[in-house]
């Protein structure tokens, strides 16, 4: 793609906005219902505040580092391994799930939380059946090495080695 930023913007307006904004709105009409548990609204806000920067970072990484888009029809030219992708391979999907689940908690909607769970199942299937085999074909050993170092779904924050202290 010649203009990955433009392609990413178009993709965002169609796919994630449908998944993150339109469907939850249809399910809740963004009306507050009784909280699902004490502190659910605070949990929703916290999840939203964690998910939004992750969502922005993932999209920027695809444009800047990968020189492409998150859309399979205009994929990145390079394997994206920086930013949040240093800690988890599917940072974009996790961001989407966080933003959807946040709405379920905030609006008191078990239906939106069930939708988030269904999305996870769909995302996982897509990752296993399409995305990983495609990335393995395109990037070969580079992708295999990345997979050995970075987990698929649960972020891994490697410890920094402690500097050795020297006795006086």
C-alpha positions in Angstrom: 0.0 0.0 0.0 1.4 3.4 -1.0 -0.2 5.3 1.9 -0.5 3.0 4.9 -1.8 5.8 7.1 -4.7 6.4 4.8 -5.4 2.6 4.5 -5.3 2.2 8.2 -7.7 5.1 8.7 -10.2 3.5 6.2 -9.8 0.1 7.9 -10.4 1.7 11.3 -13.6 3.4 10.2 -15.0 0.2 8.8 -13.9 -2.8 10.9 -12.8 -1.7 14.4 -15.4 1.0 14.7 -18.1 -1.5 13.8 -16.8 -4.0 16.4 -15.9 -1.5 19.1 -18.5 1.2 18.7 -21.5 0.2 16.6 -22.2 -3.3 17.9 -21.9 -2.4 21.6 -24.1 0.6 21.0 -26.8 -1.6 19.4 -26.6 -4.0 22.4 -26.7 -1.3 25.1 -27.9 2.0 23.5 -25.2 3.2 25.9 -27.8 3.3 28.7 -26.5 2.7 32.2 -28.0 -0.4 33.7 -27.3 -1.5 37.3 -23.7 -2.5 37.7 -22.8 -6.2 37.3 -20.9 -6.0 40.6 -19.6 -3.4 42.9 -16.9 -1.4 41.2 -17.9 -2.6 37.7 -18.1 0.9 36.3 -14.6 1.8 37.7 -13.3 -1.5 36.2 -14.9 -0.5 32.9 -13.2 2.9 33.0 -9.8 1.4 33.9 -10.1 -1.2 31.1 -11.0 1.5 28.7 -8.1 3.7 29.8 -5.7 0.8 29.4 -7.2 -0.4 26.1 -7.3 2.9 24.2 -3.6 3.8 24.2 -2.9 0.1 23.3 -5.3 0.4 20.4 -3.7 3.6 19.2 -0.2 2.2 19.6 -1.0 -0.9 17.7 -2.3 1.0 14.7 0.6 3.4 14.6 3.0 0.5 14.7 1.5 -1.1 11.7 1.8 2.2 9.8 5.3 3.3 10.9 7.1 0.1 11.7 5.3 -2.3 9.4 4.7 0.1 6.5 1.2 -1.3 6.0 -2.2 -1.7 7.6 -3.9 -4.1 10.0 -6.2 -5.1 7.1 -5.3 -8.5 5.6 -5.9 -7.0 2.1 -3.1 -4.4 2.7 -0.6 -6.1 5.1 2.6 -4.8 6.5 5.8 -5.0 4.5 7.8 -5.8 7.7 7.0 -7.9 10.7 5.8 -5.6 13.6 7.6 -6.5 16.8 8.1 -3.1 18.6 6.0 -1.2 21.1 3.2 -3.4 22.6 4.2 -6.2 20.3 7.4 -6.7 22.4 5.1 -8.1 25.1 2.3 -9.9 23.4 1.8 -11.0 19.7 -1.8 -10.0 19.5 -1.8 -6.6 21.1 -4.4 -5.2 18.6 -6.9 -7.9 19.4 -6.4 -7.5 23.1 -7.0 -3.7 22.7 -10.2 -4.3 20.9 -11.3 -6.9 23.5 -10.4 -4.4 26.3 -12.5 -1.6 24.7 -15.5 -3.9 24.2 -15.4 -5.5 27.7 -14.9 -2.0 29.2 -18.3 -1.0 27.8 -19.9 -4.2 29.2 -18.6 -3.4 32.7 -19.4 0.3 32.5 -22.9 0.0 31.1 -23.8 -3.1 33.2 -24.3 -5.3 30.1 -23.7 -9.0 30.4 -24.7 -9.2 26.7 -21.7 -7.0 25.7 -19.4 -9.1 27.9 -20.7 -12.2 26.1 -20.1 -10.4 22.8 -16.5 -9.8 24.0 -16.1 -13.5 24.8 -17.4 -14.4 21.3 -15.0 -12.0 19.8 -12.1 -13.6 21.6 -13.1 -17.0 20.2 -13.3 -15.6 16.7 -10.0 -13.7 17.0 -8.3 -16.9 18.3 -9.6 -18.9 15.5 -8.6 -16.3 12.9 -5.1 -16.1 14.5 -4.6 -19.9 14.4 -6.2 -20.6 11.1 -5.1 -17.6 9.0 -2.9 -15.1 10.6 -0.1 -17.2 12.1 0.3 -19.5 9.0 0.3 -16.4 6.7 2.9 -14.6 8.8 5.0 -17.8 9.0 4.9 -18.0 5.1 5.8 -14.3 4.7 8.4 -13.9 7.4 9.7 -17.4 8.0 12.4 -17.8 10.6 12.0 -14.2 11.8 8.4 -14.9 12.7 9.3 -18.3 14.3 11.9 -16.6 16.5 9.4 -13.9 17.5 6.8 -16.6 18.4 9.4 -18.3 20.6 10.1 -15.0 22.5 6.7 -13.4 22.7 3.4 -15.1 23.9 0.3 -15.1 21.8 -2.3 -13.8 24.3 -0.9 -13.2 27.8 1.6 -10.3 27.9 5.0 -11.2 29.1 7.1 -8.4 30.8 10.6 -9.7 31.0 12.6 -8.8 34.0 15.5 -6.5 33.5 18.7 -8.0 34.8 19.7 -6.5 38.1 23.1 -4.7 38.0 25.6 -6.6 40.0 26.5 -4.8 43.2 30.1 -4.5 44.0 31.2 -4.7 47.6 33.1 -1.6 48.8 
